[in-house]
Every structure is written in C-alpha cells, then in structure tokens.
Amino acid sequence: MTFVAHMFAVGLLVWFALLAVLIVMRVLNGDIFAAGMLLQNESDPGIAPERVLAMASFPAVIIGYAMVALHADVSTAHPSLPDVPETLISLLTGGNAVYLAGKIARGN
C-alpha cells in the first residue's frame, strides 16, 4: 500500500470515528431524540429484537464494505469500487427480512 493510499485509509477511519462520536454526543445532549427506538410500539415497553438486529446489521455492513474497499487493489488503469461481498449482502438482506417479518408478525 502506498503512502497516499495509507493516508486515505487512516483518514477514512478517523472520519468514521469522528462521525460516531458526533452522533453519540448529540444523542446524549438530547439533540437527537433516541428514546423508544428499540420499542415494539408506544403502548408496549418491550424491546423488539428485530429492531436491535436491524440497527446492528446496517453499521456492520457499512464498516465491512469500508474494510473491503480499503484492502482493494486500485492500481489498475480504471480504478473503481470493489464489488460488495455476498456475505455483506446476505447480512443486510437477512437483517431487513427479519425486521419486516417482525413487523408483519406483530401487525404494525
């Protein structure tokens, strides 16, 4: 990996970290209203497992693809983004399918 590519990789990881810190700070300050994001509905205070899965799988897919892109060979004449691995597509579609199945099963 060249020096420039290494600097871009470090910059991307720093940007992700700063974005995460910014979001966490705004949630803790109350600027972003996050209460009840995991609840099944307002009348039932139970946590919906499909919401937890959906909220965990999406960032995992984004981080996984960023890691794949950082390790891709871009030394060709026409560099492009790498293909999304099948495991990440399965994780994203599986998480969304479980979320929708939970919504349908609960009828809301």
Backbone as numpy.savetxt, mean C-alpha at the origin, in Angstrom:
# Nx Ny Nz CAx CAy CAz Cx Cy Cz
24.98 -1.39 -9.41 24.12 -0.22 -9.41 25.03 1.01 -9.41
24.75 1.93 -10.31 25.57 3.13 -10.40 25.27 4.06 -9.24
26.11 5.06 -9.08 25.93 6.02 -7.99 24.61 6.77 -8.14
24.28 7.17 -9.36 23.04 7.92 -9.59 21.82 7.04 -9.27
21.86 5.80 -9.71 20.75 4.88 -9.41 20.63 4.65 -7.92
21.76 4.54 -7.25 21.73 4.36 -5.79 21.13 5.59 -5.10
21.47 6.77 -5.58 20.91 7.99 -4.99 19.41 8.09 -5.22
18.95 7.69 -6.40 17.51 7.66 -6.65 16.81 6.66 -5.74
17.41 5.52 -5.51 16.83 4.51 -4.62 16.74 5.05 -3.20
17.80 5.65 -2.73 17.78 6.23 -1.38 16.74 7.35 -1.30
16.68 8.18 -2.32 15.70 9.27 -2.34 14.27 8.76 -2.30
14.00 7.68 -3.03 12.65 7.11 -3.03 12.29 6.57 -1.65
13.23 5.86 -1.02 12.96 5.32 0.31 12.78 6.43 1.34
13.56 7.49 1.25 13.40 8.63 2.16 12.05 9.29 1.92
11.64 9.42 0.65 10.35 10.03 0.34 9.21 9.21 0.93
9.27 7.87 0.79 8.24 7.00 1.39 8.20 7.18 2.91
9.36 7.23 3.54 9.41 7.38 4.99 8.83 8.72 5.42
9.19 9.80 4.72 8.65 11.12 5.07 7.15 11.19 4.84
6.67 10.57 3.79 5.23 10.54 3.53 4.50 9.80 4.65
5.05 8.67 5.08 4.44 7.91 6.18 4.44 8.72 7.46
5.53 9.40 7.77 5.61 10.23 8.97 4.59 11.36 8.89
4.46 12.00 7.74 3.50 13.08 7.56 2.07 12.61 7.80
1.73 11.46 7.24 0.37 10.93 7.41 0.11 10.58 8.86
1.07 9.93 9.52 0.89 9.56 10.93 0.76 10.81 11.78
1.56 11.83 11.53 1.46 13.07 12.31 0.11 13.74 12.12
-0.40 13.77 10.90 -1.70 14.41 10.65 -2.84 13.62 11.27
-2.72 12.29 11.31 -3.74 11.48 11.97 -3.72 11.74 13.47
-2.52 11.79 14.05 -2.40 12.02 15.49 -2.83 13.43 15.89
-2.62 14.43 15.02 -3.06 15.80 15.30 -4.55 15.99 15.09
-5.21 15.06 14.43 -6.63 15.18 14.15 -6.95 15.85 12.84
-5.93 16.17 12.04 -6.18 16.78 10.73 -6.81 15.78 9.76
-6.47 14.51 9.92 -7.07 13.43 9.14 -7.93 12.62 10.11
-9.21 12.57 9.84 -10.15 11.86 10.71 -10.07 10.37 10.40
-9.55 9.60 11.35 -9.34 8.17 11.12 -10.17 7.29 12.05
-10.97 7.89 12.90 -11.76 7.09 13.83 -12.82 6.29 13.06
-12.91 5.04 13.35 -13.92 4.19 12.75 -13.56 3.61 11.40
-12.33 3.74 10.96 -11.95 3.22 9.65 -12.00 1.70 9.59
-11.83 1.04 10.72 -11.83 -0.42 10.74 -13.14 -1.02 11.22
-14.11 -0.18 11.56 -15.38 -0.68 12.08 -16.25 -1.23 10.97
-17.10 -2.20 11.34 -18.02 -2.78 10.36 -19.05 -1.76 9.91
-19.66 -1.07 10.85 -20.54 0.06 10.57 -20.69 0.87 11.85
-21.38 1.99 11.77 -21.45 2.89 12.93 -22.20 2.28 14.10
-23.18 1.42 13.84 -23.97 0.85 14.92 -23.31 -0.36 15.57
-22.37 -1.00 14.87 -21.68 -2.18 15.40 -20.21 -1.82 15.62
-19.75 -1.79 16.88 -18.37 -1.36 17.15 -17.30 -2.41 16.85
-17.66 -3.56 16.30 -16.67 -4.60 16.02 -15.78 -4.25 14.84
-14.55 -4.71 14.90 -13.60 -4.47 13.81 -13.85 -5.46 12.68
-13.89 -4.96 11.46 -14.10 -5.79 10.28 -12.76 -6.33 9.79
-12.55 -7.65 9.84 -11.25 -8.20 9.42 -10.91 -7.92 7.96
-11.92 -7.84 7.11 -11.63 -7.57 5.69 -11.10 -6.16 5.49
-11.50 -5.22 6.33 -10.96 -3.87 6.24 -9.50 -3.84 6.67
-9.18 -4.60 7.70 -7.79 -4.68 8.15 -6.92 -5.26 7.04
-7.41 -6.31 6.40 -6.66 -6.94 5.31 -6.48 -5.98 4.14
-7.53 -5.26 3.79 -7.45 -4.32 2.66 -6.48 -3.18 2.97
-6.51 -2.69 4.21 -5.63 -1.58 4.57 -4.17 -2.03 4.71
-3.93 -3.31 4.92 -2.56 -3.81 5.02 -2.02 -4.26 3.66
-2.89 -4.80 2.81 -2.39 -5.35 1.54 -2.01 -4.26 0.53
-2.74 -3.16 0.49 -2.44 -2.12 -0.49 -1.06 -1.51 -0.27
-0.71 -1.05 0.94 0.66 -0.54 1.11 1.72 -1.61 0.87
1.43 -2.86 1.21 2.39 -3.93 0.97 2.65 -4.09 -0.52
1.62 -3.98 -1.34 1.79 -4.08 -2.79 2.60 -2.91 -3.32
2.32 -1.70 -2.84 3.06 -0.52 -3.30 4.54 -0.64 -2.93
4.81 -1.03 -1.69 6.20 -1.18 -1.25 6.88 -2.32 -2.01
6.17 -3.41 -2.22 6.74 -4.54 -2.96 7.10 -4.16 -4.39
6.22 -3.40 -5.05 6.52 -2.99 -6.42 7.67 -1.99 -6.45
7.74 -1.11 -5.46 8.86 -0.17 -5.41 10.17 -0.92 -5.26
10.18 -1.97 -4.45 11.40 -2.75 -4.29 11.77 -3.48 -5.58
10.77 -3.99 -6.31 11.03 -4.64 -7.60 11.60 -3.61 -8.58
11.03 -2.42 -8.59 11.48 -1.38 -9.51 12.90 -0.91 -9.18
13.23 -0.88 -7.89 14.57 -0.45 -7.50 15.64 -1.45 -7.93
15.28 -2.71 -8.04 16.25 -3.73 -8.41 16.18 -4.11 -9.89
15.40 -3.38 -10.67 15.27 -3.68 -12.10 16.49 -3.15 -12.87
16.79 -3.79 -13.97 17.89 -3.38 -14.83 17.37 -2.32 -15.80
17.85 -1.10 -15.67 17.39 -0.01 -16.53 18.51 0.44 -17.48
19.43 -0.44 -17.77 20.56 -0.08 -18.63 20.27 -0.27 -20.11
19.03 -0.59 -20.47 18.69 -0.78 -21.88 18.51 0.57 -22.57
18.36 0.53 -23.88 18.21 1.77 -24.66 16.89 2.46 -24.35
15.83 1.68 -24.06 14.52 2.25 -23.76 14.07 1.75 -22.38
14.53 2.39 -21.32 14.15 1.91 -19.98 12.66 2.13 -19.73
12.07 1.20 -19.03 10.66 1.30 -18.68 10.46 0.67 -17.32
9.30 0.87 -16.77 8.99 0.26 -15.48 8.89 -1.25 -15.65
9.30 -2.00 -14.63 9.20 -3.46 -14.74 7.75 -3.92 -14.64
7.51 -5.12 -15.13 6.18 -5.70 -15.02 5.87 -5.98 -13.55
4.59 -5.90 -13.23 4.15 -6.18 -11.86 4.19 -7.69 -11.66
4.87 -8.17 -10.62 4.93 -9.62 -10.39 3.54 -10.20 -10.08
3.36 -11.45 -10.48 2.08 -12.12 -10.26 1.71 -12.20 -8.77
2.72 -12.31 -7.90 2.42 -12.39 -6.47 1.79 -11.09 -5.97
2.26 -9.96 -6.47 1.69 -8.69 -6.04 0.28 -8.50 -6.59
0.06 -8.94 -7.83 -1.29 -8.86 -8.39 -2.24 -9.75 -7.61
-1.78 -10.95 -7.26 -2.61 -11.86 -6.46 -2.91 -11.28 -5.09
-1.93 -10.66 -4.47 -2.14 -10.06 -3.15 -3.15 -8.92 -3.23
-3.03 -8.08 -4.24 -3.95 -6.95 -4.37 -5.37 -7.41 -4.72
-5.50 -8.29 -5.69 -6.85 -8.75 -6.05 -7.46 -9.62 -4.96
-6.63 -10.41 -4.28 -7.14 -11.22 -3.17 -7.63 -10.37 -2.02
-6.89 -9.33 -1.67 -7.31 -8.43 -0.61 -8.60 -7.71 -0.95
-8.71 -7.26 -2.19 -9.95 -6.59 -2.62 -11.11 -7.56 -2.69
-10.87 -8.79 -3.11 -11.93 -9.79 -3.17 -12.45 -10.12 -1.77
-11.55 -10.26 -0.82 -11.97 -10.54 0.56 -12.76 -9.36 1.11
-12.33 -8.14 0.82 -13.05 -6.95 1.28 -14.47 -6.92 0.70
-14.58 -7.15 -0.60 -15.91 -7.13 -1.22 -16.78 -8.29 -0.72
-16.18 -9.45 -0.50 -16.94 -10.59 0.03 -17.49 -10.27 1.42
-16.68 -9.60 2.24 -17.16 -9.21 3.56 -18.28 -8.19 3.49
-18.19 -7.24 2.56 -19.26 -6.27 2.38 -20.55 -6.94 1.91
-20.43 -7.88 1.00 -21.61 -8.58 0.50 -22.21 -9.46 1.60
-21.36 -10.14 2.35 -21.86 -11.02 3.41 -22.58 -10.24 4.51
-22.12 -9.05 4.79 -22.76 -8.23 5.82 -23.96 -7.45 5.28
-24.06 -7.34 3.98 -25.19 -6.68 3.36 -25.14 -5.16 3.46
-23.92 -4.60 3.54 -23.84 -3.13 3.58 -22.88 -2.68 2.53
